[in-house]
Amino acid sequence: MKLSTYLSEERGRQAKLAAALKCHSVLLYQWANGIRKTPAERCPAIERETSGMVTCEELRPDIDWAVLRRQSRQESSNV
């Protein structure tokens, strides 16, 4: 799901997500509407805070998230 869609589906959702991400609501609006590109390092937190409704792949399709997810799983299994 697009971040803009997620934010528009429930009143106050943008403010809640911005608070959870510790960023300004305006910045979240800019990411959601393509004014600014969502920083790659913020994508996992957005995915986590939206319970997977907005995925890293949706936010930044230019990044090979499958490789990063595989590495993450391997690192956690080595612990």
QUILIN-V599513 format. One record per residue. N is the residue number from 1. RES is the residue in one small letter. SS is DSSP state (H for helix, E for strand, - for the rest). D_CENTER is the distance of its C-alpha to the mean C-alpha in whole Angstrom. Layout:
BEGIN
{{N;RES;SS;D_CENTER} {N;RES;SS;D_CENTER}}
END
This chain:
BEGIN
{{1;m;-;11} {2;k;-;10} {3;l;H;8} {4;s;H;11} {5;t;H;13} {6;y;H;11} {7;l;H;12} {8;s;H;15} {9;e;-;16} {10;e;-;17} {11;r;-;19} {12;g;-;17} {13;r;H;14} {14;q;H;12} {15;a;H;15} {16;k;H;14} {17;l;H;10} {18;a;H;11} {19;a;H;14} {20;a;H;12} {21;l;H;9} {22;k;-;13} {23;c;-;12} {24;h;-;14} {25;s;H;14} {26;v;H;15} {27;l;H;13} {28;l;H;10} {29;y;H;12} {30;q;H;13} {31;w;H;9} {32;a;H;10} {33;n;-;13} {34;g;-;13} {35;i;-;15} {36;r;-;13} {37;k;-;11} {38;t;-;8} {39;p;-;9} {40;a;H;8} {41;e;H;9} {42;r;H;6} {43;c;H;4} {44;p;H;5} {45;a;H;6} {46;i;H;3} {47;e;H;4} {48;r;H;7} {49;e;H;8} {50;t;-;8} {51;s;-;10} {52;g;-;9} {53;m;-;9} {54;v;-;6} {55;t;-;6} {56;c;H;6} {57;e;H;9} {58;e;H;8} {59;l;H;6} {60;r;-;9} {61;p;-;12} {62;d;-;14} {63;i;-;13} {64;d;-;15} {65;w;H;12} {66;a;H;15} {67;v;H;17} {68;l;H;15} {69;r;H;14} {70;r;H;18} {71;q;H;19} {72;s;H;17} {73;r;H;19} {74;q;H;22} {75;e;H;22} {76;s;H;21} {77;s;H;24} {78;n;-;26} {79;v;-;26}}
END
